[in-house]
Amino acid sequence: MKFLEYGVALLMNLCLRTNGRKKCVEIAEQVITVLSSLLIHPNHETRPYVNSSLYSILTLQSVRDKALQLVSNSFKLCIDFMYMFS
């Protein structure tokens, strides 16, 4: 699992740099999706890196807006799914 930790640490280092954050704006949906998945990953050693990455990229308004949009869409899908089986 060290490879996962190294990869997430590398992503964090990229997110901490100005140019890295700018690049994250271009691929915000993918970055948010990957980091969200890593938050619930059983390897707890990656969490500090994931949290730092999210903290850094969510300082950008466009990334925050995309994250809110993704959460909203996920919530709507859950509600639709619940109504399908009720």
N, C-alpha and C positions, 0 to 999 in steps of 0.2 A: 504493500500500500504506500510505500515511500514515493513511488512515481506520481501518485495522485497528489500527495502533499507538495511535491516539487512543482507540479503543474499549476496547482492552485496558488502557490506562493509566487510563481512567475506571473500569473494573471494579476495578482494583487500588486506586484511591483509595477506592472504596466499601467494598472488603474490609478496608481498614485502619481504618475507623471502626467503633465498637462497634455502632451501629444497622445498618450494612451487613453486618457478620458475622451479626447476629441474623437479618437477612432471608435470608442465604445458608443458614441452617439450614432454612428453610422450602422452599427450592428446591435443596437440597444435591445431589441427583442431577444436575440440569441444569447447575449450576455446575461440578461436578467433571468432567462429560462434556465441557463446552466447554473448560475449562482443559486437560484431558488432550489434547484434539485440538489445541489451540494449541501444546502442547509439541513436537509432531512437525511443526508447520507449517513450510514452507520459509523463512518470513520470520524470521530470527534476531533481528531487532530487538525482537520482542515477548517474547522469553524472560525478560528481567529482570522485566517486568511480570507475566508468568504465574507465575514462581517466587515473587514477592512476594505475589501473591494467594493462591497455594496455601499458602505459609508462614503467612499470616495466618489463613485460614479453618480450616486443619488444627489450629489451637490449640484448637478446640472439639471436645469429645469426640464429640458427635453427628455432626459432619461427618466426623471420622476414622472412626467406625464405618460410616458410609454408604460412604465411600471403600473401606474394606476389604471391605465387602459387594459392591461393584461389581467390584473386582479379583477376588474369589473367584468371582463369577458368570462373569466373562469367562474365567477360567482353566478353569472347569468346561466352558464351551462349547467351548473349544479342545480339551480332552481328548476330549469327545464327538465332535467333528468328526474328530479323528485316528482314533478307533476306528471311525467310519463307513467310512473308506477304507482300513483296514488289513486 
